[in-house]
Amino acid sequence: MKFKLSYRSNIMYNELIQFDYEKISVDFDILVTSFDQRMLQDWTVSIHILYDSAERTRNCICIAKRGVTYSPNKEKELSIIIPFPKSNEIDWGLPKKCFVTGVPHIEEKYFHFIEVDFTSFKNIENYVQFAISKGLQELFEIGFTLKGKKVRLENENR
């Protein structure tokens, strides 16, 4: 089984979102080595990190309860939504012009929610590092099903 990580956004001006991609990549590689790579070895699990507004996500990191499986391509897609506050809510927040308006709240029945206290972070870089790492860790602890097999971190890795 191979793993891929990608970034997508519902926020304009992505250049305002700064963090150490290399550190996240290294942490991700360490995390996925915990899995038996021979299990479903010809499958690829793609994890999409999606940036969105804190208002839409209720100030929570959101982990999709279900992914999309493309059996002919042997690919499973999973999503983690990272919320961003506005600059009028916290110093390092994003300007209002960055956010798409009129988008409904994320429905609870489709996601696991992890509350975030934005005030515990000094800047956007520290926040993004934490949020992505936390989202990935939780996703792998919750696990997902692929070809009828539950894939998740074992107890000793938690």
Sequence and secondary structure as in RCSB ss.txt:
>XXXX:A:sequence
MKFKLSYRSNIMYNELIQFDYEKISVDFDILVTSFDQRMLQDWTVSIHILYDSAERTRNCICIAKRGVTYSPNKE
KELSIIIPFPKSNEIDWGLPKKCFVTGVPHIEEKYFHFIEVDFTSFKNIENYVQFAISKGLQELFEIGFTLKGKK
VRLENENR
>XXXX:A:secstr
 EEEEEEEESBS GGG    HHHHHHHHHHHHTTS TTTTTT EEEEEEEEEEHHHHTTEEEEESS EEEGGGTE
EEEEEEEEE BTTTSTTSB GGGB  S     GGGEEEEE  GGG SSHHHHHHHHHHHHHHHHHHH EEETTEE
E   GGG 
